[in-house]
Amino acid sequence: MNIMQFTRILLIVGMLLLSGCSLTPAEYKVIGTTTNSTTCQVSDNMCIESHVFRPIDYEKNEMLLTYDSGKPSDTADGILKKYKLRAKRSDNLGSINTTMITAATNGQDPYDLVHAIKKNEKEVDASTSSFFTTANIAGGDVPAYPLGMTGVMTARNRTAGAGVVIGMIDTPIDVDYTDSLHSPIERIDLVGAGDERNRLHGTEVAGVMISKNPRIGIAPDAKLIAISAFSTNPANPDERRSNAGLVARALEIAMNQGVDVLNLSFAGGSDPVVDKLVQAAVQRGIVVVASAGNSGPGAQPAYPAALPGVIAVTAVDRGEKVFGQANRGDYIDLAAPGVGILTTAPRGTFHVASGTSLATAHASGVIALLMSLNRQGFNPNLLNNTAIDLGSPGRDNDYGYGLINAERALGSNGVH
């Protein structure tokens, strides 16, 4: 093997490491060169200049400009002109007193523009429109759905979630879904319905929370407000993706709709606008439940799950073992069934899927049951205190406080 062949192999390995072993093909931009490479570590004689890459984990021709909504409406006009941007839309995020402009960058790299605007401008803030992805994986054996694992059947002797409003930010749900669901759903679509694959994830997640099928739904009498903000990633038809601008709009809508529980079965990186909106929801008393992520034990913390006050949910199988592809970390709060889950699918059919998305939906359904009995006095810490401890004694990075359990929560003083 000559030096060029060896270098090519190292470059490929480096790209795989950069991608974090993700199942989704990552896109990268060359941003420079370095001599601090693997070849230099092997031998000084083999030390050659190599490329430095940056992942493109944001919309390539779009960015967000934000400013205090108390400022004049033309606050960003000069910056749009100076940086050759085109305003695509403007949204008032009243919950955080912010005006958000979604701007086209006309071929310029948003990452570079964000740094330039942050450095040189004081009137507005700038950020990339970061990607978020849903957190489920298709397939698995058809199980007996594990409602008994979390005491749901006992809880349903007292309530089915009536009076509680669950908000869901996800893909569109199937238009025929309500025929098999028979539950109250209000749909607010920010993206088009698309094909069945586009509607699958949202339909699965909604089914776990409110389907009236006795093997599937946790809180069938709860009302669901389904806000669609995710759609098929053109570069990977098996992935549902959204961006910070769409997610921000969906969060604002959810708060304006007065939801009690907010299910966020998706994951991404920390984003300044999305993070502020999620924290605003928590401060309003909305119980925010989010996926721990499916990027594996070595992954970085997933957001919005890692934000303070958000209930971060990981997935376990029927043997109460953590899902192999789940993220780990000290931000994990609870575990719920999320492996080989039978749930609803487009066109009134059923599907088996796995992932922290399904576990998150299970936890949201349990919370709706408990909240329906004690809506004003519900304390999320009740879930931690009554969880079934799994893994290492006490809270740990794999299972958090343990497996959520409605029956044990009902037996505590926190539910009447």
C-alpha positions as a printed Julia matrix, in Angstrom:
416×3 Matrix{Float64}:
   0.0    0.0    0.0
   1.48   3.37  -0.99
   1.16   6.64   0.95
  -1.63   8.0   -1.24
  -3.74   4.87  -0.75
  -3.14   4.94   2.98
  -4.06   8.63   3.15
  -7.26   7.99   1.23
  -8.26   5.29   3.72
  -7.54   7.57   6.65
  -9.63  10.32   5.06
 -12.59   7.95   4.69
 -12.23   6.77   8.29
 -12.04  10.38   9.45
 -15.25  11.25   7.64
 -17.0    8.29   9.27
 -15.83   9.45  12.68
 -17.0   12.98  11.95
 -20.43  11.68  11.11
 -20.7   10.08  14.56
 -21.59   6.74  12.97
 -24.97   8.22  12.11
 -27.4    6.3    9.96
 -28.06   9.53   8.09
 -25.56  10.55   5.4
 -23.9   13.7    6.71
 -22.87  16.64   4.55
 -19.65  18.52   5.19
 -17.86  21.63   4.0
 -14.08  21.95   3.7
 -13.1   24.98   5.81
  -9.31  24.71   5.8
  -6.3   22.45   6.07
  -4.15  21.14   8.9
  -0.94  19.16   9.43
  -2.24  17.88  12.77
  -3.6   14.74  11.14
  -3.67  11.0   11.77
  -0.87  10.49   9.27
   1.4   12.75  11.35
   0.68  10.62  14.41
   1.66   7.48  12.49
   4.97   8.78  11.17
   6.72  12.13  10.56
   7.68  10.86   7.1
   4.0   10.37   6.26
   2.87  13.71   7.68
   0.92  15.55   4.99
  -1.53  18.41   4.89
  -5.17  17.3    5.25
  -8.56  18.97   5.03
 -10.59  20.27   7.96
 -14.34  19.69   7.68
 -17.39  21.28   9.26
 -20.75  19.49   9.27
 -23.57  21.28   7.46
 -26.34  20.61   9.97
 -28.48  23.57   8.96
 -30.45  24.85   5.98
 -27.86  25.83   3.37
 -29.71  28.86   1.92
 -31.6   30.08   4.97
 -30.9   31.8    8.29
 -32.79  33.42  11.16
 -32.59  37.04  12.29
 -34.19  37.85  15.64
 -34.75  41.01  17.64
 -36.87  42.35  20.48
 -40.44  42.69  19.24
 -40.67  46.06  20.94
 -38.28  47.51  18.36
 -39.53  49.05  15.09
 -40.64  46.62  12.39
 -37.89  47.82  10.04
 -35.11  47.06  12.54
 -33.56  44.39  10.34
 -34.04  46.11   6.98
 -30.56  47.61   6.87
 -28.91  44.33   7.82
 -30.87  42.44   5.18
 -29.63  44.89   2.57
 -26.05  45.05   3.88
 -25.59  41.27   3.83
 -27.58  40.73   0.62
 -30.31  38.72   2.3
 -33.96  38.36   1.3
 -36.68  38.2    3.93
 -38.89  35.18   3.27
 -41.26  35.66   6.2
 -41.56  37.38   9.57
 -43.06  35.78  12.69
 -43.94  37.28  16.04
 -42.84  34.9   18.81
 -44.85  36.63  21.5
 -44.0   34.1   24.21
 -40.38  35.31  24.17
 -41.06  38.89  22.93
 -39.12  38.24  19.76
 -39.57  38.97  16.08
 -38.06  36.24  13.91
 -37.21  36.85  10.26
 -36.51  33.84   8.09
 -34.11  35.05   5.42
 -32.74  33.53   2.22
 -28.97  33.88   1.98
 -28.79  33.92  -1.83
 -26.08  31.28  -2.02
 -23.99  32.54   0.9
 -23.07  30.14   3.7
 -25.37  30.9    6.66
 -22.69  29.79   9.12
 -20.3   32.52   7.93
 -23.06  35.12   7.86
 -24.09  34.33  11.43
 -20.56  34.9   12.68
 -20.23  38.16  10.75
 -23.56  39.52  11.98
 -22.93  38.52  15.59
 -19.55  40.24  15.47
 -20.57  43.45  13.71
 -24.24  44.11  14.42
 -25.94  45.05  17.68
 -29.58  45.54  16.67
 -30.32  41.92  15.79
 -29.13  38.43  16.63
 -28.48  35.78  13.99
 -28.49  32.0   13.9
 -28.5   29.18  11.4
 -31.78  27.36  10.85
 -30.51  24.19  12.5
 -31.88  20.76  11.66
 -33.92  18.58  13.99
 -34.89  14.99  13.2
 -37.55  12.65  14.5
 -36.39   9.78  16.68
 -37.82   6.44  15.61
 -36.66   3.37  13.7
 -39.02   1.1   11.78
 -39.25  -2.63  12.22
 -39.25  -5.27  14.9
 -41.34  -8.22  15.98
 -45.01  -7.61  16.79
 -45.23  -7.7   20.6
 -47.97  -7.64  23.16
 -47.96  -3.89  23.66
 -46.37  -3.18  27.03
 -49.07  -1.09  28.75
 -48.67  -3.23  31.86
 -44.99  -2.3   32.14
 -45.88   1.2   33.28
 -49.11   0.59  35.22
 -51.3    2.15  32.54
 -54.08  -0.41  32.82
 -54.5    0.32  36.52
 -54.49   4.07  35.92
 -57.17   3.68  33.25
 -59.57   2.33  35.86
 -59.69   5.92  37.13
 -59.08   8.08  34.06
 -58.42   8.02  30.33
 -57.0   11.54  30.19
 -60.19  13.58  29.75
 -59.74  17.33  30.07
 -56.03  17.33  29.19
 -54.7   18.87  25.97
 -51.57  17.31  24.5
 -49.61  19.28  21.92
 -47.44  17.4   19.44
 -44.85  18.87  17.04
 -44.06  16.23  14.47
 -44.8   15.21  10.88
 -48.34  15.51   9.53
 -50.67  12.77  10.69
 -52.57  10.72   8.15
 -55.86  12.17   6.9
 -57.55   8.77   7.35
 -56.05   8.34  10.79
 -59.03   9.74  12.7
 -61.27   7.03  11.2
 -59.4    4.37  13.15
 -58.48   6.6   16.08
 -61.9    7.97  17.08
 -60.29  10.61  19.26
 -60.45  14.41  19.16
 -57.6   15.78  17.07
 -56.97  19.33  15.94
 -54.51  19.5   13.06
 -52.39  22.57  12.34
 -50.22  21.98   9.29
 -47.11  24.08   8.71
 -45.91  21.59   6.08
 -47.81  19.66   3.44
 -49.2   16.2    4.17
 -47.03  14.53   1.53
 -47.04  10.78   0.96
 -47.62   7.99   3.47
 -43.95   7.85   4.41
 -44.08  11.55   5.22
 -47.04  11.0    7.54
 -45.8    7.84   9.24
 -43.84   9.19  12.22
 -46.52  11.62  13.4
 -49.2    8.96  13.02
 -47.14   6.51  15.09
 -46.47   9.0   17.86
 -50.08  10.2   18.0
 -51.33   6.63  18.24
 -49.2    5.84  21.3
 -50.6    8.86  23.09
 -54.33   8.79  22.27
 -55.45   5.83  20.16
 -58.6    4.17  21.5
 -57.23   0.78  20.45
 -56.77  -0.9   23.87
 -53.36  -2.29  22.89
 -51.99   1.03  21.71
 -53.23   4.3   23.21
 -52.25   5.52  26.68
 -54.68   8.44  27.18
 -57.49   7.99  24.62
 -59.77  10.69  26.07
 -57.13  13.44  25.95
 -57.39  16.03  23.19
 -54.48  16.17  20.73
 -53.31  19.28  18.9
 -51.06  17.94  16.14
 -48.79  20.61  14.66
 -46.87  19.43  11.59
 -43.38  20.88  11.17
 -41.39  17.84   9.97
 -41.23  16.28   6.53
 -39.12  13.87   4.49
 -35.45  14.79   4.1
 -34.8   14.79   0.33
 -31.26  13.47   0.93
 -32.53  10.56   3.04
 -36.11   9.37   2.38
 -36.12   7.4    5.64
 -35.54  10.5    7.76
 -38.06  13.18   8.83
 -36.43  16.55   9.28
 -37.3   20.11  10.23
 -35.39  23.31  10.9
 -35.23  25.84  13.71
 -37.53  28.31  11.96
 -40.35  25.82  11.53
 -39.93  24.36  15.0
 -39.98  27.86  16.51
 -43.26  28.67  14.77
 -44.75  25.37  15.93
 -43.71  25.99  19.54
 -45.29  29.43  19.51
 -48.53  27.97  18.14
 -48.56  25.23  20.79
 -48.25  27.78  23.58
 -50.96  29.97  22.07
 -53.23  26.91  21.9
 -52.93  26.43  25.66
 -51.6   22.87  25.67
 -51.01  21.16  29.02
 -48.43  18.63  27.8
 -46.05  19.19  24.89
 -44.62  16.1   23.18
 -41.39  16.7   21.26
 -40.38  13.36  19.71
 -37.38  14.82  17.9
 -33.77  15.72  18.6
 -31.04  18.05  17.39
 -28.43  20.43  18.71
 -28.84  23.42  20.97
 -30.47  26.3   19.08
 -30.84  29.81  20.55
 -34.38  30.48  19.31
 -35.82  27.01  19.88
 -34.19  26.76  23.31
 -35.76  30.06  24.44
 -39.2   28.99  23.28
 -38.99  25.62  25.01
 -37.88  27.3   28.22
 -40.77  29.75  27.89
 -43.16  26.79  27.65
 -41.68  25.27  30.82
 -42.0   28.6   32.64
 -45.68  28.74  31.67
 -46.24  25.45  33.44
 -46.51  23.31  30.31
 -45.05  19.84  30.91
 -42.52  19.45  28.09
 -41.49  15.89  27.22
 -38.7   15.25  24.67
 -36.76  12.38  23.11
 -33.36  11.52  24.51
 -32.24  10.79  20.92
 -31.22   7.73  18.91
 -27.59   8.57  18.12
 -26.0    6.04  20.45
 -24.1    5.98  23.75
 -21.28   8.22  22.53
 -23.48  10.99  21.15
 -23.62  14.55  22.41
 -26.67  15.55  24.49
 -29.82  15.89  22.38
 -31.9   19.05  22.44
 -34.47  20.1   23.47
 -34.35  17.1   25.85
 -31.17  18.38  27.53
 -32.71  21.73  28.48
 -33.47  22.37  32.17
 -37.07  21.6   33.07
 -37.67  19.34  30.07
 -38.45  15.68  30.8
 -35.93  13.7   28.73
 -37.14  10.18  27.92
 -35.12   7.19  26.8
 -36.45   3.87  25.5
 -36.39   0.37  26.98
 -37.46  -3.0   25.61
 -39.8   -5.56  27.14
 -36.94  -6.85  29.29
 -36.43  -3.31  30.67
 -33.07  -3.0   28.91
 -32.12   0.34  27.42
 -32.5    0.71  23.65
 -29.06   0.11  22.14
 -29.21   3.19  19.89
 -30.43   5.57  22.61
 -28.3    8.5   23.73
 -26.84   8.38  27.23
 -26.13  11.25  29.58
 -26.86  13.0   32.84
 -29.78  14.82  31.22
 -31.85  11.61  30.92
 -34.82  11.73  33.31
 -37.04   8.72  32.66
 -37.35   5.53  30.65
 -40.47   4.23  28.89
 -41.3    1.37  26.49
 -39.88   2.17  23.06
 -38.66  -1.04  21.38
 -40.88  -3.09  19.07
 -43.94  -0.94  19.73
 -47.2   -1.67  17.94
 -48.9    1.59  16.94
 -51.04   3.25  14.3
 -49.92   3.95  10.74
 -51.32   5.76   7.67
 -54.49   4.59   5.94
 -55.9    3.07   9.13
 -53.2    0.41   9.35
 -50.75  -0.56  12.1
 -46.98  -0.56  12.35
 -44.19  -1.73  14.63
 -41.43   0.76  15.39
 -38.68   1.48  17.91
 -36.96   4.56  19.25
 -37.03   7.24  21.89
 -39.84   8.95  19.94
 -42.24   6.19  20.94
 -40.99   6.17  24.53
 -41.52   9.92  24.71
 -45.09   9.53  23.48
 -45.69   6.82  26.1
 -44.45   9.16  28.84
 -46.62  12.02  27.55
 -49.65   9.73  27.65
 -48.94   8.68  31.24
 -48.54  12.34  32.23
 -51.91  13.13  30.64
 -53.54  10.37  32.72
 -52.08  11.7   35.96
 -52.72  15.34  35.09
 -56.39  14.64  34.38
 -56.8   13.67  38.05
 -54.84  16.57  39.5
 -54.42  19.14  36.77
 -53.59  22.18  38.9
 -51.38  20.42  41.41
 -49.47  18.05  39.12
 -45.75  18.06  39.89
 -43.4   16.47  37.31
 -41.05  15.44  40.14
 -43.73  12.89  41.05
 -42.6   10.84  38.04
 -38.99  10.75  39.22
 -39.94   9.82  42.77
 -42.2    6.93  41.72
 -40.15   5.53  38.8
 -38.94   1.92  38.97
 -35.18   2.1   39.39
 -33.26   0.39  36.57
 -29.54  -0.04  35.96
 -27.19   1.3   38.62
 -28.87   2.2   41.93
 -30.28   5.72  41.86
 -30.29   8.04  38.89
 -27.88   7.03  36.12
 -26.95   8.09  32.6
 -28.71   5.15  30.91
 -32.16   5.13  32.55
 -32.37   8.41  34.45
 -34.55   7.86  37.52
 -35.94   4.69  35.97
 -39.06   3.34  34.27
 -42.07   5.64  34.48
 -44.95   4.03  36.38
 -48.5    5.4   36.48
 -49.71   2.95  39.13
 -47.02   3.94  41.61
 -47.65   7.62  40.9
 -51.36   7.12  41.6
 -50.5    5.6   44.95
 -48.46   8.62  46.0
 -49.71  11.79  47.62
 -49.22  13.72  44.4
 -52.39  12.42  42.7
 -55.86  12.48  44.3
